Amino acid sequence: MNQATQFPAGDNPVKNMTDLVAEIARALVDDQDSVSVEAIEDGECTAIRLRVAASDVGKVIGKQGRTARSMRTILSAASMKLKHRFSLDIVEEDHPPAP
């Protein structure tokens, strides 16, 4: 039985995924205030850009990229269920973005 997933009004799957990535990243890093997540939507695909402090990039990527791969696996599993593709980009942040 294949049915499209229905979301209640106001329930935004893109926001849910960005919140999930942010929470996972905050649990991994030392400087939690430097974690920021940005979603760039492009039709059926959303790129999630994760920014962390330069000193925390290794913690988010993990040994041989295992942590980053695990986060991408979670996004991939959600993508299949939501019928919306997500990708994860990890960006090193030297200083906070300008407003």
CYANA upper distance limits for C-alpha pairs under 8 A (distance plus 0.5 A):
  5 THR  CA     81 LYS  CA      7.82
  5 THR  CA     82 LEU  CA      6.93
  7 PHE  CA     11 ASP  CA      6.47
  7 PHE  CA     12 ASN  CA      8.23
 12 ASN  CA     16 ASN  CA      6.82
 13 PRO  CA     17 MET  CA      6.69
 13 PRO  CA     82 LEU  CA      8.19
 14 VAL  CA     18 THR  CA      6.76
 14 VAL  CA     39 ALA  CA      7.92
 14 VAL  CA     46 THR  CA      8.15
 15 LYS  CA     19 ASP  CA      6.54
 16 ASN  CA     20 LEU  CA      6.62
 17 MET  CA     21 VAL  CA      6.70
 17 MET  CA     75 LEU  CA      7.96
 18 THR  CA     22 ALA  CA      6.62
 18 THR  CA     37 VAL  CA      6.70
 18 THR  CA     38 GLU  CA      7.68
 18 THR  CA     39 ALA  CA      7.34
 18 THR  CA     48 ILE  CA      7.28
 19 ASP  CA     23 GLU  CA      6.66
 19 ASP  CA     37 VAL  CA      8.40
 20 LEU  CA     24 ILE  CA      6.74
 21 VAL  CA     25 ALA  CA      6.60
 21 VAL  CA     37 VAL  CA      7.99
 21 VAL  CA     50 LEU  CA      8.21
 21 VAL  CA     71 MET  CA      8.00
 22 ALA  CA     26 ARG  CA      6.58
 22 ALA  CA     35 VAL  CA      7.37
 22 ALA  CA     36 SER  CA      7.34
 22 ALA  CA     37 VAL  CA      6.65
 22 ALA  CA     50 LEU  CA      8.08
 23 GLU  CA     27 ALA  CA      6.77
 24 ILE  CA     28 LEU  CA      7.08
 25 ALA  CA     29 VAL  CA      6.79
 25 ALA  CA     35 VAL  CA      7.55
 25 ALA  CA     60 VAL  CA      7.00
 26 ARG  CA     30 ASP  CA      8.36
 26 ARG  CA     31 ASP  CA      8.41
 26 ARG  CA     32 GLN  CA      5.63
 26 ARG  CA     35 VAL  CA      7.11
 27 ALA  CA     32 GLN  CA      8.42
 28 LEU  CA     59 LYS  CA      6.82
 28 LEU  CA     60 VAL  CA      6.89
 29 VAL  CA     56 ASP  CA      6.08
 29 VAL  CA     59 LYS  CA      6.79
 29 VAL  CA     60 VAL  CA      7.52
 30 ASP  CA     56 ASP  CA      7.28
 31 ASP  CA     35 VAL  CA      7.98
 31 ASP  CA     53 ALA  CA      7.41
 31 ASP  CA     56 ASP  CA      7.89
 34 SER  CA     51 ARG  CA      7.89
 34 SER  CA     52 VAL  CA      5.98
 34 SER  CA     53 ALA  CA      6.18
 34 SER  CA     93 GLU  CA      8.41
 34 SER  CA     96 PRO  CA      7.89
 35 VAL  CA     50 LEU  CA      7.72
 35 VAL  CA     51 ARG  CA      6.14
 35 VAL  CA     52 VAL  CA      5.26
 35 VAL  CA     53 ALA  CA      7.73
 36 SER  CA     50 LEU  CA      6.51
 36 SER  CA     51 ARG  CA      5.71
 36 SER  CA     52 VAL  CA      7.30
 37 VAL  CA     48 ILE  CA      7.27
 37 VAL  CA     49 ARG  CA      6.12
 37 VAL  CA     50 LEU  CA      5.17
 37 VAL  CA     51 ARG  CA      6.78
 38 GLU  CA     48 ILE  CA      6.23
 38 GLU  CA     49 ARG  CA      5.57
 38 GLU  CA     50 LEU  CA      7.14
 39 ALA  CA     46 THR  CA      6.93
 39 ALA  CA     47 ALA  CA      6.27
 39 ALA  CA     48 ILE  CA      5.09
 39 ALA  CA     49 ARG  CA      6.78
 40 ILE  CA     46 THR  CA      6.04
 40 ILE  CA     47 ALA  CA      5.59
 40 ILE  CA     48 ILE  CA      6.86
 40 ILE  CA     49 ARG  CA      8.21
 41 GLU  CA     45 CYS  CA      6.65
 41 GLU  CA     46 THR  CA      4.82
 41 GLU  CA     47 ALA  CA      6.90
 42 ASP  CA     46 THR  CA      6.36
 42 ASP  CA     47 ALA  CA      8.43
 44 GLU  CA     84 HIS  CA      6.04
 44 GLU  CA     85 ARG  CA      6.72
 45 CYS  CA     84 HIS  CA      6.58
 45 CYS  CA     85 ARG  CA      5.07
 45 CYS  CA     86 PHE  CA      6.30
 45 CYS  CA     87 SER  CA      8.23
 46 THR  CA     84 HIS  CA      8.17
 46 THR  CA     85 ARG  CA      6.68
 46 THR  CA     86 PHE  CA      5.38
 46 THR  CA     87 SER  CA      6.92
 47 ALA  CA     86 PHE  CA      6.25
 47 ALA  CA     87 SER  CA      5.29
 47 ALA  CA     88 LEU  CA      6.48
 47 ALA  CA     89 ASP  CA      7.67
 48 ILE  CA     86 PHE  CA      7.44
 48 ILE  CA     87 SER  CA      6.41
 48 ILE  CA     88 LEU  CA      5.39
 48 ILE  CA     89 ASP  CA      6.65
 49 ARG  CA     88 LEU  CA      6.50
 49 ARG  CA     89 ASP  CA      5.27
 49 ARG  CA     90 ILE  CA      6.51
 49 ARG  CA     91 VAL  CA      7.40
 50 LEU  CA     88 LEU  CA      7.72
 50 LEU  CA     89 ASP  CA      6.53
 50 LEU  CA     90 ILE  CA      5.33
 50 LEU  CA     91 VAL  CA      6.39
 51 ARG  CA     90 ILE  CA      6.57
 51 ARG  CA     91 VAL  CA      5.25
 51 ARG  CA     92 GLU  CA      6.32
 51 ARG  CA     93 GLU  CA      6.29
 52 VAL  CA     56 ASP  CA      6.70
 52 VAL  CA     57 VAL  CA      6.76
 52 VAL  CA     90 ILE  CA      8.30
 52 VAL  CA     91 VAL  CA      7.17
 52 VAL  CA     92 GLU  CA      6.14
 52 VAL  CA     93 GLU  CA      5.99
 53 ALA  CA     57 VAL  CA      7.08
 53 ALA  CA     92 GLU  CA      6.55
 53 ALA  CA     93 GLU  CA      5.48
 53 ALA  CA     94 ASP  CA      6.76
 53 ALA  CA     95 HIS  CA      8.16
 54 ALA  CA     92 GLU  CA      5.72
 54 ALA  CA     93 GLU  CA      6.14
 54 ALA  CA     94 ASP  CA      6.25
 56 ASP  CA     60 VAL  CA      7.06
 57 VAL  CA     61 ILE  CA      6.70
 57 VAL  CA     90 ILE  CA      8.37
 57 VAL  CA     91 VAL  CA      8.36
 57 VAL  CA     92 GLU  CA      6.71
 58 GLY  CA     62 GLY  CA      6.18
 58 GLY  CA     63 LYS  CA      8.31
 59 LYS  CA     67 THR  CA      8.49
 60 VAL  CA     67 THR  CA      6.75
 60 VAL  CA     68 ALA  CA      6.80
 61 ILE  CA     65 GLY  CA      5.45
 61 ILE  CA     66 ARG  CA      7.24
 61 ILE  CA     67 THR  CA      5.80
 61 ILE  CA     68 ALA  CA      5.18
 61 ILE  CA     69 ARG  CA      8.42
 61 ILE  CA     90 ILE  CA      8.50
 62 GLY  CA     66 ARG  CA      5.92
 62 GLY  CA     67 THR  CA      5.28
 62 GLY  CA     68 ALA  CA      7.15
 63 LYS  CA     67 THR  CA      7.86
 65 GLY  CA     69 ARG  CA      6.50
 66 ARG  CA     70 SER  CA      6.61
 67 THR  CA     71 MET  CA      6.84
 68 ALA  CA     72 ARG  CA      6.74
 69 ARG  CA     73 THR  CA      6.63
 70 SER  CA     74 ILE  CA      6.87
 71 MET  CA     75 LEU  CA      6.92
 72 ARG  CA     76 SER  CA      6.54
 72 ARG  CA     87 SER  CA      7.46
 72 ARG  CA     88 LEU  CA      6.80
 73 THR  CA     77 ALA  CA      6.67
 74 ILE  CA     78 ALA  CA      6.79
 75 LEU  CA     79 SER  CA      6.48
 75 LEU  CA     86 PHE  CA      6.49
 75 LEU  CA     87 SER  CA      7.63
 75 LEU  CA     88 LEU  CA      8.47
 76 SER  CA     80 MET  CA      6.93
 76 SER  CA     85 ARG  CA      7.74
 76 SER  CA     86 PHE  CA      7.18
 76 SER  CA     87 SER  CA      8.37
 77 ALA  CA     81 LYS  CA      7.13
 78 ALA  CA     82 LEU  CA      6.47
 79 SER  CA     83 LYS  CA      6.00
 79 SER  CA     84 HIS  CA      5.45
 79 SER  CA     85 ARG  CA      5.40
 79 SER  CA     86 PHE  CA      6.55
 80 MET  CA     84 HIS  CA      7.40
 80 MET  CA     85 ARG  CA      7.99
